[in-house]
Amino acid sequence: MEAKNRKRKWLNTVKFFAAYLVAAWTFLQFVDWILIRYSISPYWVDILLWFFIGISPSLLIYLYHQERLSKRIIKLREKIFIPLNIVILVIGLYLGFGNSDLGATTQAIEYTDDEGNIQSKTITKEEFRIGVPLFTFENLKDNDSIDWWRNGISKLLAYDLEQNKSISPYYENISQTSDKIRQASLFHSFYIDGNFEKEGEQISITVYKRKANNAKVLKQQTFTGTDFLAMIDEISFYITEQAGFVETNTIQYIDLPVKEFMSYSEKAVQKFIERDFDGAISLDSTFAMAYLEKAKQLYRWNNGQLEVQDVTDKAYAFRSKLPLQKQLEVNIQRNLAFKDFDLAEQQVKLQLEVDPTNEFYNDVLFGIYGETRNIDGYYKQSEALFDKDLNPANGENLINAAILSGRDKFIIDQLKSYEIINSNIKAFKIQPLIQLGAFDQAESLINEIKSLQNPQDNRINVFDSAVAYLKTNGFDSQLLEQFEGHYRSFNNEQTIEMWIENDRIIRYLGHQEMTAYSLGGPTTLVGGSAINASSSIDLIKDIKGKAIAIKTTYYTYNSSPTFLFFKEDENIRKAHEAFKNNNTEAAKRLYEIAYAENPKHGYLKNILNHINFIQNTDPEELKSQHIKHSGDYGQRKFYIEGGTFYYKRKGENSDLPRVQLLALDENRYMDLTRLGTIMTFVNDSSGKMASKSYSYIMDDDSNFKWEHVHNDEVINYFVKDN
């Protein structure tokens, strides 16, 4: 009888539990429809699902003993288990979803259009946008004339898809399937790649939506046609559908054709994709996107304020061709170019509320954090950025911020879970291990990476030599002090600030971001990563042991470009400030003091010569001198504008920024942007005037001299045109 009764209770329990599951599933479907219909966070479905699953043990106990429990006869084990089940469930849900946005998936934004009218738009919040990794496409016929499509298709798709604020596309130059899987599977469920070919005028592009963890083709479609740029629009529409975006009455986006916001010239678009912005502009003088990207590039690398302003003005003039987001970028870039930093910061912070993962906005904000040495602000912004958009770029940025703030152990611990998916990520642990003094572990990791790297890859070598030094000599924090200070480039207007924080040197490269460097030798610092690019900073001293400059070397896969920056003390900076404010007498006095203390800084003597020359030269004579030297000299152009003498060079192999020239005497001028350059005017053997330049060169013994540099690629002598 008891066995029969137990069987009956189990049958009733199963029957009621099955009904519960059906009801719960139906309720979840209804809730899911409601959430989509009214744009509410989809996390509620997950919360309810785990609630229904988590409460099941208590429900099964109740259903099995419902006859007794309905009479309020509750045993001790039930008094303990059921409340404990509920408490554990609530804690688990809080830990799992406590930081999730449970409100609306959309937000209304307001912005001011060009006419000054307030406009309103509803967009999807960043954390609810669909991530779309885009990788390189394969050139099936190895057709050289269209080989730029390998990267071009994905890059153009990323630009086009960015118009849809329910999608977060990003492009990576990755061609190997194994690398695509490692990259995409870290944060996404699928990725996009494909192949292409062209027979005569007929183009065929096949697009694959692949499962992120095994590259299995989930969907594919082949597009054919004769107009490449028009086909990009078709493909982006297809990818939008495959990503799962559904347009509603509240969520709608303007989708401009690629030709309209880029260029109708495919050749100009090719130049743009290859980052030859000058080539793109030469083919399409209204190419607003090319002007914008060139302005960003010039500003980021401080290639000359005058040039940045000129290019930004062109972008501003043609901004109406661009999508709304890019128009806002133009406005911010214009404020930066004309040094209206307060307004730029205000606009950036406002736009980050709308588009928190926009790379340009964050670059500007990170530059502001660097300018103010706000490491904590940089870390918090990077952390928030990564939480809202899980992609490799944001992950690497968070790692950099963590290293800056001294969170070395945190980085090592956090990377462990990602190493299982992508073993290459462990390379980010090298610098934290060095900072923690775990030199043996760092050495072991370096040897492991070297065994897997191509011999041509020299990105790991700086860390190898640093660990070898530190294992023998140990870490001496006093050696870091010699690097502190302000530095100025010879090649452009770029500056560097270096200071000690968290037992490491922090380097802020003007208009860019902060980077942490670790001691790598008695006069060497190392930083970066063996994944992207590592770098070293070598201190240059005079014969008295005084620090006069730094040489920065960047190690990419198979190249090692170097850049020289002169250290500028307080006297030099005060002299610059007086000169900038046209306080000539004070500037002269300060430059004399500065040059006496820094005789290796050859440009200081140039500025003194300029001051002496203009003080002893009649303004009309100086004007006549400028007129005499004005004109075209091959690729060089010298001209007067507003009483100021300017120089600009354009050619096939170079496009230098517009710069102001300051007269040193009747025939020599210093370059106010590139302090390591002197421009001279001489008489050619034919009797014509010619332009000849000199550069301030450092030899192997750290000695400097002015030298006329030229080779097959660099021509520094041009005869004046007729």
C-alpha positions, -999 to +999 in steps of 0.1 A: +000+000+000+028+024+009+047+016-023+015+022-043+009+055-025+045+066-032+041+058-069+009+078-070+027+108-054+055+106-079+031+104-108+012+135-095+045+152-089+057+146-125+024+156-139+022+189-120+059+196-127+055+190-164+025+214-164+048+239-145+075+236-172+050+241-200+034+271-182+069+286-174+080+282-210+048+298-223+052+326-198+089+331-209+078+333-246+052+359-237+077+379-216+102+377-245+076+391-269+067+419-244+104+428-240+110+430-277+078+448-283+085+475-258+124+475-260+130+463-225+162+445-214+163+409-225+181+400-193+146+396-177+141+365-197+174+351-184+165+360-149+131+344-150+145+313-167+171+308-140+145+316-114+122+289-127+151+264-129+165+274-095+132+271-077+126+236-091+141+217-062+118+234-037+088+230-060+095+192-064+096+189-026+063+208-023+046+188-051+057+155-036+046+163-001+017+187-010-009+166+009+011+170+042+023+206+035-012+218+027-021+208+063+009+230+074+028+200+087+064+211+079+094+190+088+128+205+099+146+195+067+119+214+047+122+244+070+159+245+062+161+235+026+133+256+010+145+289+025+181+280+018+172+272-018+155+307-022+184+325-005+210+308-027+189+315-058+185+352-049+223+355-043+231+337-075+207+360-095+222+391-079+258+380-087+249+370-122+227+400-131+233+426-104+254+448-128+232+442-158+210+470-172+174+458-166+158+489-180+150+499-216+173+486-243+170+520-260+175+556-250+165+589-265+192+614-274+191+650-284+216+668-306+218+702-324+219+701-362+238+725-384+208+749-384+208+750-346+176+730-342+173+705-314+167+670-329+157+638-310+165+602-319+160+568-303+190+545-303+199+511-289+221+512-257+256+500-263+254+469-241+225+456-261+241+461-295+251+431-316+288+426-320+299+417-356+336+408-361+346+412-397+377+395-411+396+395-444+381+381-476+400+357-498+411+367-534+402+335-552+420+343-585+449+363-570+439+392-592+464+420-582+442+448-595+415+440-569+437+426-541+429+456-520+394+441-516+409+416-491+408+443-464+386+467-484+354+447-482+355+442-445+366+478-438+338+493-460+313+470-444+324+482-409+320+518-420+286+511-435+273+490-406+283+517-381+253+537-392+231+512-374+233+519-337+220+484-329+252+468-343+288+471-331+310+460-361+348+459-359+374+449-385+406+429-379+432+421-406+432+383-399+433+358-427+441+324-410+410+305-398+426+294-366+434+331-358+398+341-366+384+315-343+408+326-314+398+362-319+361+360-324+353+332-299+366+353-270+335+375-270+312+366-299+291+337-312+298+343-349+320+362-374+319+373-410+344+366-438+342+354-474+359+354-508+357+373-541+367+371-577+363+391-609+359+379-645+359+408-669+334+433-654+315+406-635+321+406-597+313+377-574+315+381-536+305+352-513+298+361-477+300+336-448+284+339-414+305+314-393+302+299-359+329+316-338+343+286-320+347+262-350+343+283-382+313+262-393+292+280-420+259+291-405+247+311-435+262+321-468+252+340-498+269+350-531+264+385-545+271+393-581+272+425-601+294+450-618+294+479-593+316+470-564+306+499-541+269+492-547+274+456-538+288+466-504+254+481-496+237+449-505+261+428-484+258+451-453+220+448-455+224+410-456+248+410-426+224+432-407+196+406-412+219+377-402+231+396-371+195+394-358+186+431-360+149+438-366+138+473-375+108+486-356+088+518-355+110+531-327+144+517-339+151+530-374+184+542-388+193+561-419+215+539-441+234+561-465+249+543-496+287+539-494+291+560-525+274+590-509+293+591-476+326+578-491+332+586-528+317+577-562+353+570-573+363+534-566+400+544-571+397+571-544+380+546-521+409+522-527+434+549-517+414+556-486+413+519-475+451+518-480+453+549-458+467+570-486+444+599-477+463+624-499+459+601-529+422+597-521+417+635-519+437+641-551+411+618-569+381+633-552+385+668-538+351+665-519+361+632-501+349+643-466+358+610-449+393+612-462+397+647-449+384+637-415+407+607-412+437+627-424+429+654-398+427+628-370+460+613-381+478+647-383+464+658-349+472+625-332+509+626-344+512+664-339+524+669-375+518+706-375+489+727-361+486+747-393+482+716-415+457+701-390+435+733-392+437+734-430+426+697-434+399+699-407+384+730-424+381+709-456+364+681-437+340+707-421+332+721-455+320+687-469+307+673-437+270+672-449+280+641-470+288+621-439+265+601-416+254+620-384+280+603-362+309+613-385+295+648-387+298+651-349+334+638-351+342+666-376+328+692-352+349+678-323+380+675-344+376+711-355+375+723-318+406+702-311+424+717-342+417+752-331+425+745-294+390+749-281+396+720-257+369+728-232+342+726-258+357+695-274+358+678-240+322+688-233+311+674-267+330+642-263+316+634-229+281+641-242+286+619-273+301+591-251+267+589-234+252+581-268+281+561-283+303+549-254+325+526-275+333+551-303+370+548-308+375+585-318+356+598-288+375+576-264+409+585-280+401+622-274+391+615-238+421+593-231+443+621-244+426+645-219+433+620-191+469+618-202+472+656-203+459+657-167+477+626-155+443+611-145+452+574-145+423+565-123+398+581-147+415+563-176+411+530-158+375+535-149+366+546-185+385+516-200+368+492-176+333+506-184+342+504-222+351+468-219+320+459-199+298+475-226+315+461-257+336+429-253+360+431-282+398+427-284+406+464-288+388+473-256+404+444-238+438+455-248+430+490-237+419+478-203+451+458-199+471+490-206+451+510-181+455+482-155+493+482-160+494+520-156+475+518-123+497+490-109+471+462-111+497+437-122+484+407-103+449+415-114+459+413-150+476+380-146+446+365-128+421+378-152+439+366-183+439+330-172+403+324-183+410+339-217+443+320-223+423+288-227+406+302-257+435+321-272+470+312-259+485+342-276+469+364-249+495+352-223+520+376-239+503+404-221+515+389-188+552+397-195+553+433-183+531+426-152+555+398-143+585+421-147+568+447-125+561+420-098+597+409-099+588+374-111+617+374-135+620+336-138+583+333-148+587+361-173+618+345-187+600+311-191+571+328-208+594+347-231+612+315-241+578+299-248+567+327-271+601+328-289+598+291-296+565+297-314+574+330-331+588+334-366+625+343-364+617+376-382+594+387-354+615+409-331+587+422-308+597+399-279+634+408-279+631+440-258+616+420-229+641+392-233+670+417-228+652+435-200+647+403-180+683+393-185+694+426-171+670+426-142+678+390-132+715+400-128+711+436-114+677+436-098+652+465-099+666+500-089+638+525-087+663+554-086+672+547-122+637+557-132+642+593-120+666+602-148+638+597-173+613+622-158+606+654-176+593+670-208+605+661-243+600+676-277+603+659-311+626+671-339+604+658-367+570+674-357+553+692-329+549+660-308+557+662-271+563+636-244+557+639-206+573+612-184+568+608-147+570+580-120+539+564-106+533+529-092+570+521-095+571+526-132+575+553-157+543+567-172+547+582-207+521+605-222+525+611-259+507+643-268+472+639-281+474+601-276+473+579-245+494+570-215+517+540-216+536+523-187+573+515-191+594+491-170+631+493-163+650+474-190+686+485-183+706+512-167+694+538-193+666+518-210+629+514-205+606+487-222+569+486-228+541+476-251+534+440-260+547+412-281+512+409-297+509+444-313+541+463-309+567+465-282+590+495-277+621+507-259+632+541-247+670+548-245+683+578-226+709+599-244+734+617-222+762+642-228+798+637-217+790+651-183+762+625-178+733+650-182+702+636-199+697+655-232+673+633-252+655+600-256+654+576-286+622+557-289+623+525-309+591+507-319+594+470-327+567+457-351+568+423-368+598+430-389+607+467-386+622+489-359+616+527-366+632+551-342+622+586-331+643+613-313+630+636-286+651+663-269+646+669-232+635+704-224+640+717-189+621+746-172+643+773-187+637+761-222+600+759-217+599+794-202+618+807-232+593+790-256+564+805-237+579+840-239+586+836-276+551+823-282+537+854-265+559+877-286+578+888-255+610+891-276+634+906-250+624+881-223+626+852-248+661+863-259+674+864-223+658+830-214+671+814-246+706+826-239+704+809-204+688+778-218+714+774-246+743+779-222+729+750-201+719+729-231+745+734-259+735+701-276+700+716-283+710+731-316+676+745-323+680+769-293+708+786-311+686+789-342+659+807-323+684+831-308+698+838-343+662+845-355+656+869-327+688+888-333+682+889-371+647+904-369+658+929-343+685+942-366+665+939-399+641+965-413+606+949-417+604+960-453+638+944-461+625+912-444+594+913-466+615+918-497+636+888-487+604+866-483+592+878-517+626+870-533+625+834-520+588+828-527+578+805-555+577+769-566+608+748-564+598+715-579+578+697-552+584+726-527+563+757-525+573+788-505+547+816-501+536+846-480+502+847-464+492+875-440+528+887-438+541+852-427+565+830-447+552+794-452+566+762-467+547+732-481+559+702-499+539+677-520+551+649-541+547+612-549+568+601-519+560+628-494+534+652-483+547+674-455+526+696-434+523+734-440+548+750-417+559+785-408+596+795-415+616+819-394+645+838-410+679+832-394+698+854-419+694+865-456+693+829-469+685+805-440+653+798-423+643+775-394+612+753-395+589+762-366+573+727-367+603+705-374+630+721-352+656+697-366+653+713-401+669+744-416+659+755-451+684+775-471+683+793-505+714+791-527+724+800-562+725+770-585+755+766-609+732+778-636+726+810-617+690+801-607+679+801-571+676+766-554+662+753-521+684+731-500+677+717-465+697+705-435+688+681-407+702+679-372+717+644-371+730+623-342+759+600-348+767+567-330+786+586-303+756+609-295+772+639-312+750+662-333+756+682-364+736+699-392+739+678-424+724+680-459+707+646-461+696+631-493+692+596-509+672+579-537+640+584-517+646+618-501+656+647-524+666+679-505+677+701-534+653+718-558+659+745-584+633+773-586+608+769-614+607+795-642 
